[in-house]
Amino acid sequence: MKMKLYEFGPTRSIRVRWTLQELGVDFEPIRVNLLTGEHLRPEFLKINPAGKIPVLVDGDVVLTESVAIVLYLADKYSNKGLIPIDLKERAQVNRWLLFAATELEQPLWRISRHTVLYPEDQRLPGDVILASREFKVMASVLEEHMQRRQFVVGDSVTVADFVVAYTLDWANEDQLLDGFPQLLSYMKRMYTRPNAPPRIAEGFAAIKS
């Protein structure tokens, strides 16, 4: 039975699609249109009561949260090498996955909420300024880490790279990578991989077309 990936365009489901494509796993993509409210329909809420994507269904395993899903896939197909066997290197993968999800992604979410997602009368322009500043402080940590590195951890690609590259592409959409040449170069390099998914801008363009 094929795995099912519930996804939508430029969202964090890109991280899971990227992992599946790098692994060469055959899966069934199921588009959940957030713009028309399909994620709030009873049939989808039975799959994920939080009403969010991505969701991976693998037999009797139903998994939400993109970082948890990519880790599950990397472990399931551990022979593909997307997760280190060495305990110390694996700890570093976990470190940078959590760094991306907390230190980088959270300010990006705040920016999105206060520029696009919230009703206009509920948006706080001041929080956009604060969140942008907070992102740049943490991005400088990763910028330093990526000096003379091709991948986030070790000498080969891991799931940390897919999560981090997507998060940086998100930041790039908000013009936040100016002044971070290592991160910009790394992000663009990752998206030239043969099994890389479309970038966020392409996802948005597909929705509008």
Stockholm file with secondary structure:
# STOCKHOLM 1.0

chainA/1-209         MKMKLYEFGPTRSIRVRWTLQELGVDFEPIRVNLLTGEHLRPEFLKINPAGKIPVLVDGDVVLTESVAIVLYLADKYSNKGLIPIDLKERAQVNRWLLFAATELEQPLWRISRHTVLYPEDQRLPGDVILASREFKVMASVLEEHMQRRQFVVGDSVTVADFVVAYTLDWANEDQLLDGFPQLLSYMKRMYTRPNAPPRIAEGFAAIKS
#=GR chainA/1-209 SS CCEEEEECTTSTHHHHHHHHHHHTCCEEEEECCTTTTGGGSHHHHTTCTTCCSCEEEETTEEEESHHHHHHHHHHHTGGGCSSCSSHHHHHHHHHHHHHIIIIIHHHHHHHHIIIIISCGGGCCHHHHHHHHHHHHHHHHHHHHHTTTCSSSSTTSCCHHHHHHHHHHHHHHHTTCCTTCHHHHHHHHHHTTSTTCCCCHHHHHHHHHC
#=GC SS_cons         CCEEEEECTTSTHHHHHHHHHHHTCCEEEEECCTTTTGGGSHHHHTTCTTCCSCEEEETTEEEESHHHHHHHHHHHTGGGCSSCSSHHHHHHHHHHHHHIIIIIHHHHHHHHIIIIISCGGGCCHHHHHHHHHHHHHHHHHHHHHTTTCSSSSTTSCCHHHHHHHHHHHHHHHTTCCTTCHHHHHHHHHHTTSTTCCCCHHHHHHHHHC
//
